[in-house]
């Protein structure tokens, strides 16, 4: 079977068998099965999903990472696991790079990191703790890009992701009868104030950022009770780590003020922080040269700045000596990442695999 067809088959399997963060058990089993079939040395963990594989010989190690988890979302009226972020494609492209490289004469080791739980924002930390990047000098990642960022055939040498973090909060006020609102402390009023407050947090327009409510739960089946308690969540983004620090402080201060204003308790915690990208110029240039070699100068795109977040960048935050870049692959992807009906042109899979193989060979 030719490599391009095999890459498509890998994608078809993972697309049909999505698993959410930390529960990628069958995915890990399939990856290990593939490594065994190819005769590639690999390692799995007793306490964690994911897999690390290596080919080649030598002291120098370069690596590529693929995230393996799916999202949990409503698809056609049913809540289910769904690869709407394209991690099935990322796995297929990285496996394709392995296929292209395994018969090459390599003077270094190439490590393939299949990482769980990117969607939780901390799967990379678990892999770092287990030595996934020990001895690695250069690390590369890959991700399909939405159509508004890159069309099919074009490839970017670096994705500059923004920082992202979630906030989970609880409001504790007091229920009241619908006819006697003055006797309660209405959580809905506080939610409305939070919604308006986060929309009015302003910084320089030259840096992108956002904060928005993404989940609110309050009240019950009785429509004549004004709810005093609620839970809520925020999704907070910024293009830089410094701006994220300022944004978090502004929100902390605002919530403290709203608590006093509405005479309710507001408790919150920040969770699942993902840092903004720290891209190595050297790694980016290696990827840029590989892209030119594979698809030509005319299809070599500029580095992309994108508001999305990816825990790939923890590898360089925790290992400052590591030189890293994430390649962006144009795929005519619509309507967008995380959309339940996300689709893309499968021709992008082989392009991404060949670019990765060329990148790793020349790193």
Sine and cosine of phi, psi and omega as CSV:
sin_phi,cos_phi,sin_psi,cos_psi,sin_omega,cos_omega
0.00,0.00,0.74,-0.67,0.01,-1.00
-0.94,0.35,0.42,-0.91,-0.13,-0.99
-0.87,0.49,-0.67,0.74,-0.02,-1.00
-0.85,0.53,-0.68,0.73,0.02,-1.00
-0.92,0.39,-0.62,0.79,0.01,-1.00
-0.91,0.41,-0.63,0.78,0.06,-1.00
-0.86,0.51,-0.69,0.72,0.01,-1.00
-0.89,0.46,-0.63,0.78,0.01,-1.00
-0.92,0.39,-0.64,0.77,0.09,-1.00
-0.86,0.52,-0.73,0.68,0.01,-1.00
-0.86,0.51,-0.73,0.68,-0.03,-1.00
-0.83,0.55,-0.66,0.75,0.00,-1.00
-0.91,0.42,-0.77,0.64,-0.06,-1.00
-0.92,0.38,-0.57,0.82,0.03,-1.00
-0.90,0.44,-0.60,0.80,-0.04,-1.00
-0.99,0.14,-0.16,0.99,-0.07,-1.00
-0.73,-0.69,0.87,0.49,-0.04,-1.00
-0.96,0.27,0.54,-0.84,0.07,-1.00
-0.67,-0.74,0.63,-0.77,-0.08,-1.00
-0.98,0.19,0.14,-0.99,-0.08,-1.00
-0.80,0.60,0.69,-0.72,0.02,-1.00
0.94,0.34,-0.02,1.00,0.00,-1.00
-0.84,-0.54,0.48,0.88,-0.06,-1.00
-1.00,0.09,0.79,0.61,-0.11,-0.99
-0.94,0.34,-0.78,0.62,0.00,-1.00
-0.92,0.40,-0.57,0.82,0.06,-1.00
-0.88,0.48,-0.72,0.70,0.03,-1.00
-0.89,0.45,-0.67,0.74,0.04,-1.00
-0.86,0.50,-0.67,0.74,0.01,-1.00
-0.91,0.42,-0.67,0.74,0.03,-1.00
-0.88,0.48,-0.68,0.73,0.03,-1.00
-0.91,0.42,-0.62,0.78,0.06,-1.00
-0.87,0.50,-0.68,0.73,0.02,-1.00
-0.89,0.46,-0.71,0.71,0.00,-1.00
-0.88,0.47,-0.65,0.76,0.02,-1.00
-0.90,0.43,-0.67,0.74,0.01,-1.00
-0.89,0.46,-0.58,0.81,-0.03,-1.00
-1.00,0.07,-0.14,0.99,-0.05,-1.00
0.95,0.32,0.51,0.86,-0.02,-1.00
-0.99,-0.15,0.75,-0.66,0.01,-1.00
-0.93,0.37,0.69,-0.73,-0.07,-1.00
-0.51,-0.86,0.22,-0.97,-0.03,-1.00
-0.59,-0.81,0.72,-0.69,0.14,-0.99
-0.91,-0.42,0.05,-1.00,-0.12,-0.99
-0.87,-0.50,0.50,-0.86,0.02,-1.00
-0.96,0.30,-0.48,0.88,-0.16,-0.99
-0.88,-0.48,0.24,0.97,-0.13,-0.99
-0.39,-0.92,0.60,-0.80,0.16,-0.99
-0.97,0.25,0.16,-0.99,-0.02,-1.00
0.97,-0.23,0.17,-0.99,-0.10,-0.99
-0.43,-0.90,0.51,-0.86,0.11,-0.99
-0.83,-0.56,0.74,-0.67,0.02,-1.00
-0.76,-0.65,0.37,-0.93,0.02,-1.00
-0.60,-0.80,0.57,-0.82,0.20,-0.98
-0.76,-0.65,0.27,-0.96,0.03,-1.00
1.00,0.05,0.07,-1.00,-0.01,-1.00
-0.68,-0.73,0.36,-0.93,0.07,-1.00
0.81,-0.59,0.12,-0.99,-0.02,-1.00
-0.99,0.16,-0.62,0.78,-0.04,-1.00
-0.96,0.29,0.63,-0.78,0.02,-1.00
-0.78,-0.63,0.80,-0.61,0.20,-0.98
-0.90,-0.44,0.38,-0.93,-0.14,-0.99
-0.59,-0.80,0.37,-0.93,0.12,-0.99
-0.72,-0.70,0.60,-0.80,-0.03,-1.00
-0.88,-0.47,0.68,-0.74,0.16,-0.99
-0.83,-0.55,0.73,-0.68,0.10,-0.99
-1.00,0.07,0.52,-0.86,-0.22,-0.98
-0.83,-0.55,-0.06,1.00,-0.11,-0.99
-1.00,-0.04,0.38,-0.93,0.05,-1.00
-0.95,-0.31,0.18,-0.98,0.08,-1.00
-1.00,-0.03,0.37,-0.93,0.14,-0.99
-0.95,-0.30,0.91,-0.41,-0.08,-1.00
-0.42,-0.91,0.19,-0.98,0.02,-1.00
-0.99,0.14,0.82,-0.58,0.02,-1.00
-0.79,-0.61,0.92,-0.40,0.00,-1.00
0.86,0.51,0.57,0.82,0.03,-1.00
1.00,0.03,0.01,1.00,-0.02,-1.00
-0.85,-0.53,0.73,-0.68,0.09,-1.00
-0.97,0.23,0.79,-0.61,-0.06,-1.00
-0.31,-0.95,0.24,-0.97,0.15,-0.99
-0.95,0.33,0.62,-0.79,-0.09,-1.00
-0.44,-0.90,0.76,-0.65,0.01,-1.00
-1.00,0.09,0.84,0.54,-0.03,-1.00
-0.99,0.12,-0.06,1.00,0.11,-0.99
-0.99,-0.16,-0.06,1.00,0.09,-1.00
0.99,0.12,0.34,0.94,0.02,-1.00
-0.93,0.36,-0.41,0.91,0.13,-0.99
-0.88,0.47,-0.64,0.77,0.06,-1.00
-0.93,0.37,-0.64,0.76,0.01,-1.00
-0.87,0.49,-0.70,0.72,0.05,-1.00
-0.88,0.48,-0.71,0.71,-0.03,-1.00
-0.89,0.46,-0.66,0.75,0.01,-1.00
-0.92,0.40,-0.66,0.76,0.01,-1.00
-0.93,0.36,-0.64,0.76,0.10,-0.99
-0.89,0.46,-0.61,0.79,0.06,-1.00
-0.88,0.47,-0.67,0.74,0.05,-1.00
-0.87,0.50,-0.65,0.76,0.05,-1.00
-0.87,0.49,-0.70,0.72,0.01,-1.00
-0.88,0.47,-0.66,0.75,0.01,-1.00
-0.93,0.37,-0.49,0.87,-0.10,-0.99
-1.00,-0.06,-0.39,0.92,-0.24,-0.97
-0.92,0.39,-0.35,0.94,0.05,-1.00
-0.98,-0.20,0.11,0.99,0.09,-1.00
-0.99,0.17,0.43,-0.90,0.14,-0.99
-1.00,0.06,0.97,-0.25,-0.08,-1.00
-0.98,-0.18,0.68,-0.73,0.04,-1.00
-0.98,-0.18,0.19,0.98,0.04,-1.00
-0.55,-0.83,0.15,-0.99,0.09,-1.00
-1.00,-0.04,0.63,-0.78,0.10,-1.00
-0.90,-0.44,0.85,-0.52,-0.06,-1.00
-0.97,-0.24,0.68,-0.73,0.00,-1.00
-0.91,-0.42,0.91,-0.41,-0.08,-1.00
-0.96,-0.27,0.92,-0.39,0.05,-1.00
-0.97,-0.23,0.98,-0.21,-0.24,-0.97
-0.98,-0.17,0.71,-0.70,0.08,-1.00
-0.99,0.16,0.25,-0.97,0.33,-0.94
0.85,0.52,0.61,0.79,0.13,-0.99
-0.90,0.43,-0.58,0.81,-0.04,-1.00
-0.92,0.40,-0.32,0.95,0.11,-0.99
-1.00,0.07,-0.17,0.99,0.06,-1.00
0.99,0.16,0.15,0.99,-0.06,-1.00
-0.59,-0.81,0.15,0.99,0.04,-1.00
-0.88,0.47,-0.57,0.82,0.01,-1.00
-0.89,0.46,-0.58,0.82,0.01,-1.00
-0.88,0.47,-0.63,0.78,0.03,-1.00
-0.91,0.42,-0.60,0.80,0.03,-1.00
-0.95,0.33,-0.60,0.80,0.07,-1.00
-0.87,0.49,-0.70,0.71,0.00,-1.00
-0.88,0.48,-0.44,0.90,-0.03,-1.00
-0.99,-0.17,0.29,0.96,0.16,-0.99
0.99,0.15,0.35,0.94,-0.08,-1.00
-0.88,0.48,-0.53,0.85,-0.05,-1.00
-0.91,-0.40,0.28,0.96,0.06,-1.00
-0.90,0.44,0.78,-0.63,0.01,-1.00
0.98,0.18,-0.03,1.00,-0.04,-1.00
-0.99,0.12,0.74,-0.68,0.02,-1.00
-0.99,-0.14,-0.59,0.81,-0.02,-1.00
-0.76,-0.65,0.69,-0.72,0.01,-1.00
-0.77,-0.64,0.71,-0.71,0.02,-1.00
-0.80,-0.59,0.52,-0.86,0.11,-0.99
-0.81,-0.58,0.06,-1.00,0.00,-1.00
-0.49,-0.87,0.55,-0.83,0.06,-1.00
-0.38,-0.93,0.68,-0.73,0.15,-0.99
-0.90,0.43,0.50,-0.87,-0.02,-1.00
-0.89,-0.45,0.53,-0.85,0.06,-1.00
-0.88,0.48,0.39,-0.92,-0.06,-1.00
-0.86,0.51,-0.55,0.84,-0.02,-1.00
-0.95,0.32,-0.25,0.97,0.05,-1.00
-0.99,-0.13,-0.72,0.70,-0.02,-1.00
-0.55,-0.83,0.72,-0.69,0.11,-0.99
-0.99,0.12,0.23,-0.97,0.06,-1.00
-0.83,0.55,0.70,-0.71,0.05,-1.00
0.98,-0.18,-0.42,0.91,0.02,-1.00
-1.00,-0.08,0.56,-0.83,-0.05,-1.00
-0.69,-0.72,0.70,-0.72,0.01,-1.00
-0.97,-0.23,0.62,-0.78,-0.02,-1.00
-0.99,0.17,-0.15,0.99,-0.02,-1.00
-0.32,-0.95,0.68,-0.73,0.12,-0.99
-0.95,-0.30,0.86,-0.52,0.07,-1.00
-0.99,-0.12,1.00,0.06,0.04,-1.00
-0.95,0.32,0.41,-0.91,0.15,-0.99
-1.00,0.04,0.06,-1.00,0.08,-1.00
-1.00,0.05,0.49,-0.87,0.03,-1.00
-0.59,-0.81,0.51,-0.86,0.04,-1.00
-0.39,-0.92,0.46,-0.89,0.07,-1.00
-0.96,-0.29,0.48,-0.88,0.16,-0.99
-0.84,-0.54,0.76,-0.65,0.09,-1.00
-0.92,-0.40,0.81,-0.59,-0.10,-1.00
-0.74,-0.67,0.30,-0.95,0.05,-1.00
-0.67,-0.74,0.72,-0.69,0.08,-1.00
-0.96,-0.29,0.77,-0.64,0.04,-1.00
-0.85,-0.53,0.97,-0.23,0.06,-1.00
-0.90,-0.44,-0.80,-0.60,0.00,-1.00
-0.48,-0.87,0.77,-0.63,0.04,-1.00
-0.90,0.44,0.40,-0.92,0.07,-1.00
-0.52,-0.85,0.38,-0.92,0.11,-0.99
-0.91,0.41,0.59,-0.81,-0.01,-1.00
-0.86,0.52,-0.42,0.91,0.01,-1.00
-1.00,0.04,-0.14,0.99,-0.07,-1.00
-0.74,-0.67,0.88,0.47,-0.06,-1.00
-0.88,0.47,-0.40,0.92,-0.04,-1.00
-0.94,0.35,-0.25,0.97,-0.03,-1.00
-1.00,0.03,-0.11,0.99,-0.05,-1.00
-0.88,-0.47,-0.03,-1.00,0.12,-0.99
-0.79,-0.62,0.98,-0.19,-0.26,-0.96
-0.98,0.22,0.90,-0.43,0.01,-1.00
-0.91,0.41,-0.46,0.89,0.00,-1.00
-0.91,0.41,-0.60,0.80,0.08,-1.00
-0.87,0.50,-0.65,0.76,-0.02,-1.00
-0.93,0.36,-0.66,0.75,0.05,-1.00
-0.87,0.50,-0.68,0.73,0.03,-1.00
-0.88,0.47,-0.63,0.78,0.01,-1.00
-0.93,0.36,-0.64,0.77,0.04,-1.00
-0.89,0.46,-0.70,0.72,0.01,-1.00
-0.85,0.53,-0.72,0.70,-0.01,-1.00
-0.94,0.34,-0.62,0.79,-0.03,-1.00
-0.89,0.46,-0.76,0.65,-0.08,-1.00
-0.92,0.39,-0.43,0.90,0.06,-1.00
-0.97,0.26,-0.30,0.95,-0.07,-1.00
-0.96,-0.28,0.24,0.97,0.10,-1.00
-1.00,0.06,0.91,-0.42,-0.12,-0.99
-0.89,-0.46,0.64,-0.77,0.16,-0.99
-0.75,-0.67,-0.13,-0.99,-0.01,-1.00
-0.85,0.53,0.71,-0.70,0.03,-1.00
-0.95,0.32,-0.10,1.00,-0.01,-1.00
-0.99,0.11,-0.11,0.99,0.13,-0.99
-0.84,-0.55,0.69,-0.72,-0.01,-1.00
-0.99,0.13,0.57,-0.82,0.02,-1.00
-0.26,-0.96,0.33,-0.94,0.08,-1.00
-0.30,-0.95,0.45,-0.89,0.14,-0.99
-0.59,-0.81,0.76,-0.64,-0.06,-1.00
-0.46,-0.89,0.52,-0.85,0.12,-0.99
-0.93,0.36,0.72,-0.69,0.04,-1.00
-0.84,-0.54,-0.12,0.99,0.02,-1.00
-0.37,-0.93,0.72,-0.70,0.08,-1.00
-0.63,-0.78,0.76,-0.65,0.06,-1.00
-0.76,-0.65,0.82,-0.57,0.05,-1.00
-0.32,-0.95,0.31,-0.95,0.11,-0.99
0.95,0.32,0.06,-1.00,0.00,-1.00
-0.67,-0.74,-0.49,-0.87,-0.06,-1.00
-0.99,0.17,-0.34,0.94,-0.02,-1.00
-0.99,0.15,0.91,-0.41,-0.10,-1.00
-0.99,0.11,-0.05,1.00,0.02,-1.00
-0.97,-0.23,0.31,0.95,0.09,-1.00
-0.91,-0.42,0.81,-0.58,0.10,-0.99
-0.99,0.12,0.89,-0.46,-0.11,-0.99
-0.95,0.32,0.72,-0.70,0.05,-1.00
-1.00,-0.08,-0.29,0.96,-0.06,-1.00
-0.83,-0.55,0.46,-0.89,0.02,-1.00
-0.35,-0.94,0.43,-0.90,0.21,-0.98
-0.90,-0.43,0.45,-0.89,-0.04,-1.00
-0.44,-0.90,0.22,-0.98,0.04,-1.00
-0.59,-0.81,0.50,-0.86,0.10,-1.00
-0.87,-0.50,0.54,-0.84,0.23,-0.97
-0.94,-0.35,0.84,-0.55,-0.10,-0.99
-0.84,-0.55,0.74,-0.67,-0.08,-1.00
-0.72,-0.69,0.49,-0.87,0.16,-0.99
-0.42,-0.91,0.39,-0.92,-0.06,-1.00
-0.98,0.18,-0.28,0.96,-0.01,-1.00
-0.72,-0.69,0.38,-0.93,0.02,-1.00
-0.94,0.35,-0.59,0.80,0.01,-1.00
-0.90,0.44,-0.69,0.73,0.02,-1.00
-0.91,0.42,-0.58,0.82,0.05,-1.00
-0.87,0.50,-0.65,0.76,0.04,-1.00
-0.87,0.50,-0.68,0.73,0.01,-1.00
-0.92,0.39,-0.64,0.77,-0.01,-1.00
-0.90,0.43,-0.68,0.73,0.03,-1.00
-0.89,0.46,-0.67,0.74,0.00,-1.00
-0.90,0.44,-0.66,0.76,0.00,-1.00
-0.89,0.46,-0.65,0.76,0.01,-1.00
-0.94,0.35,-0.67,0.74,0.06,-1.00
-0.84,0.54,-0.74,0.67,-0.01,-1.00
-0.90,0.44,-0.65,0.76,0.00,-1.00
-0.90,0.43,-0.66,0.75,0.02,-1.00
-0.91,0.41,-0.61,0.79,0.05,-1.00
-0.89,0.46,-0.63,0.77,0.02,-1.00
-0.94,0.35,-0.64,0.76,0.01,-1.00
-0.91,0.42,-0.57,0.82,0.04,-1.00
-0.87,0.50,-0.68,0.73,0.03,-1.00
-0.94,0.34,-0.67,0.74,-0.05,-1.00
-0.88,0.48,-0.67,0.75,-0.07,-1.00
-0.99,-0.16,0.03,1.00,0.03,-1.00
0.82,0.58,0.73,0.69,0.07,-1.00
-0.76,-0.65,0.33,-0.94,0.13,-0.99
-1.00,0.04,0.78,-0.63,0.13,-0.99
-0.87,-0.50,0.91,-0.41,0.03,-1.00
-0.93,-0.36,0.66,-0.75,-0.01,-1.00
-0.48,-0.88,0.36,-0.93,0.09,-1.00
-0.61,-0.79,0.57,-0.82,0.08,-1.00
-1.00,-0.02,0.66,-0.75,-0.09,-1.00
-0.54,-0.84,0.41,-0.91,0.10,-1.00
0.83,0.55,0.80,0.60,0.04,-1.00
-0.95,0.32,0.71,-0.71,0.10,-1.00
-0.81,-0.58,0.84,-0.54,-0.09,-1.00
-0.97,0.23,0.34,-0.94,0.12,-0.99
-0.94,0.33,0.33,-0.95,-0.09,-1.00
-0.92,0.39,0.61,-0.79,0.22,-0.98
-0.83,-0.56,0.99,-0.11,-0.16,-0.99
-1.00,-0.06,0.73,-0.68,0.07,-1.00
-0.99,0.16,0.79,-0.61,0.05,-1.00
-0.88,0.48,-0.61,0.79,-0.02,-1.00
-0.91,0.42,-0.73,0.68,0.01,-1.00
-0.90,0.45,-0.64,0.77,0.01,-1.00
-0.89,0.46,-0.65,0.76,-0.01,-1.00
-0.93,0.36,-0.56,0.83,0.09,-1.00
-0.88,0.47,-0.71,0.71,0.02,-1.00
-0.91,0.41,-0.64,0.77,-0.01,-1.00
-0.88,0.47,-0.70,0.72,0.03,-1.00
-0.89,0.46,-0.66,0.75,0.02,-1.00
-0.90,0.44,-0.66,0.75,0.00,-1.00
-0.88,0.47,-0.71,0.71,0.03,-1.00
-0.86,0.52,-0.67,0.74,-0.03,-1.00
-0.91,0.42,-0.54,0.84,-0.10,-0.99
-1.00,0.00,-0.73,0.68,-0.12,-0.99
-0.89,-0.46,-0.04,1.00,0.06,-1.00
1.00,-0.03,0.35,-0.94,-0.01,-1.00
-0.86,0.51,-0.62,0.79,-0.08,-1.00
-0.92,0.38,-0.34,0.94,0.01,-1.00
-0.95,-0.31,0.17,0.99,0.06,-1.00
-1.00,-0.01,0.94,-0.34,-0.06,-1.00
-1.00,0.08,0.26,-0.97,0.10,-0.99
-0.95,0.30,0.29,-0.96,0.15,-0.99
-0.83,0.55,0.58,-0.82,-0.06,-1.00
-0.96,-0.28,0.69,-0.72,0.16,-0.99
-0.97,-0.24,0.86,-0.50,-0.11,-0.99
-0.75,-0.66,0.62,-0.78,-0.04,-1.00
-0.97,0.25,-0.20,0.98,0.04,-1.00
-0.91,0.41,0.28,-0.96,0.01,-1.00
-0.87,-0.49,0.39,-0.92,0.03,-1.00
-0.46,-0.89,0.75,-0.67,-0.05,-1.00
-0.97,0.26,0.03,1.00,0.15,-0.99
-0.77,0.64,-0.57,0.82,-0.14,-0.99
-0.97,0.23,-0.14,0.99,0.16,-0.99
-0.91,0.42,-0.47,0.88,-0.01,-1.00
-0.86,0.51,-0.67,0.75,0.00,-1.00
-0.99,0.12,-0.46,0.89,0.07,-1.00
-0.91,0.42,-0.69,0.72,-0.04,-1.00
-0.99,0.11,-0.42,0.91,0.01,-1.00
-0.82,-0.57,0.99,0.10,-0.17,-0.99
-0.90,0.44,-0.38,0.93,0.00,-1.00
-0.98,0.18,-0.19,0.98,-0.04,-1.00
-0.97,0.23,0.75,-0.66,0.04,-1.00
-0.98,-0.19,0.85,-0.53,-0.16,-0.99
-0.63,-0.78,0.43,-0.90,0.12,-0.99
-0.39,-0.92,0.53,-0.85,0.06,-1.00
-0.94,-0.35,0.80,-0.60,-0.02,-1.00
-0.99,0.12,0.69,-0.72,0.06,-1.00
-0.96,-0.28,0.79,-0.62,-0.10,-1.00
-0.93,-0.37,0.86,-0.51,0.07,-1.00
-0.93,0.37,0.68,-0.73,-0.10,-0.99
-0.57,-0.82,0.18,0.98,-0.12,-0.99
0.79,0.62,0.69,0.72,-0.09,-1.00
-0.98,0.20,0.82,-0.57,0.02,-1.00
-0.63,-0.78,0.30,-0.95,-0.21,0.98
-0.92,0.38,-0.35,0.94,-0.01,-1.00
0.24,-0.97,0.30,-0.95,0.08,-1.00
-0.88,0.47,0.64,-0.77,-0.01,-1.00
0.97,0.23,-0.05,1.00,0.12,-0.99
-0.96,0.27,0.70,-0.72,-0.08,-1.00
-0.87,0.50,-0.40,0.92,-0.01,-1.00
-0.96,-0.29,0.46,0.89,-0.03,-1.00
-0.84,0.54,0.72,-0.69,0.04,-1.00
-0.69,-0.73,0.40,-0.92,0.06,-1.00
-0.45,-0.89,0.23,-0.97,0.00,-1.00
-0.99,0.17,0.87,-0.50,-0.07,-1.00
-0.91,0.41,-0.21,0.98,0.09,-1.00
-0.85,0.52,-0.42,0.91,-0.02,-1.00
-0.90,0.43,-0.44,0.90,-0.08,-1.00
-0.89,0.46,-0.75,0.66,-0.02,-1.00
-0.94,0.35,-0.60,0.80,0.06,-1.00
-0.86,0.52,-0.76,0.65,0.00,-1.00
-0.88,0.48,-0.66,0.75,-0.01,-1.00
-0.90,0.43,-0.68,0.73,-0.01,-1.00
-0.93,0.37,-0.62,0.79,0.06,-1.00
-0.90,0.43,-0.69,0.72,0.03,-1.00
-0.88,0.48,-0.71,0.70,0.00,-1.00
-0.87,0.50,-0.69,0.72,0.02,-1.00
-0.91,0.42,-0.63,0.78,0.02,-1.00
-0.89,0.46,-0.77,0.64,-0.05,-1.00
-0.92,0.40,-0.58,0.81,-0.01,-1.00
-0.91,0.42,-0.56,0.83,-0.09,-1.00
-0.98,-0.21,0.00,1.00,-0.01,-1.00
-0.93,0.36,0.00,0.00,0.00,0.00
